[in-house]
Amino acid sequence: MYLEKLRLDGRIAVVTGGGGGIGLRCCHALAEAGATVIMAERDPRAIESGAAFLAEQGYTADSVECDVADPDAVNAAAATVIERHGRVDILVCNAGIARSGTPAEDVTDEHWRNVIDINLNGVFWCCRAFGAPMLKQKSGAIVNIGSMSGFIVNKPQQQAYYNASKAGVHQLTKSLAAEWADRNVRVNAVAPTYIATPLTTFGAEDKEMFKVWMDGTPMRRMGEPEEVASVVQFLASDAASVMTGSIVMADLGYTCW
Ligand code: NDP
């Protein structure tokens, strides 16, 4: 009765930035639960390497080229998915960038806009485009990848643009959850701590910075992308049917201190 609810057989799942890092592990987790997975990526090489990884695990994935910062491209990707699969049941808004380490006073217009365009605007374009068919079919589950940076200010690296973008993702998640609850579309977010992916290499390889990160983490380690994917798998499934508008901390205790 309970384990069965984690199954995603027959569901159509789209993962943005699904070709690498956390997104690729989300693809793996959703596929293992039975979903048909579609990687939405801007870089065809990431699609290729992501597909190769999934094939090694015994899964095939569909893909669609899509820059989440471009609303026209996002609308076109959603139309392609509906044309190919007839519906969409799960959306994981994972694509994101950090560009950490620039003090606020030195941030250029381009830098600020680039991060907000991908991390926040991109999430909205995707929720709007893929949420529309979900609202029509009166079912769907959206999981946005937020961050603990939407709650706290990271240290020692400076990244006001990133922190602001993730706080925006959290509030957008709650707003959409409230607006779409009556049509059975759940919208939740995961807020991870430092996860070992290319996005955090700059800190993992800097001894002093890494020490500050670990001193601030009760569990004294970085997370693995698979650990975030497990939370996403749960939120995307009927096992989380009671949850909408939740921002689930996946932070190894970081925000306890
Ligand atoms: P990675 O850099 O490993 O992966 C990000 C993926 O998103 C890449 O495949 C990248 O493709 C893709 N992407 C970037 N921009 C776009 C775009 N405009 N359109 C489509 N795809 C795009 O990062 P993570 O896996 O670590 O991060 C995934 C998410 O998790 C992000 O939203 C991040 O902010 C969040 N997060 C990560 C944490 C961490 O510590 N790693 C902590 C908290 C949250 P490309 O190769 O083209 O750049």
Residues whose N, C-alpha, C, O or C-beta is under 5 A from the ligand:
A	BS01	NDP	G17 G19 G20 G21 I22 G23 A40 E41 R42 D43 A46 C66 D67 V68 A69 N94 A95 G96 I97 I118 I145 G146 S147 P192 T193 Y194 I195 T197 P198 L199 T200
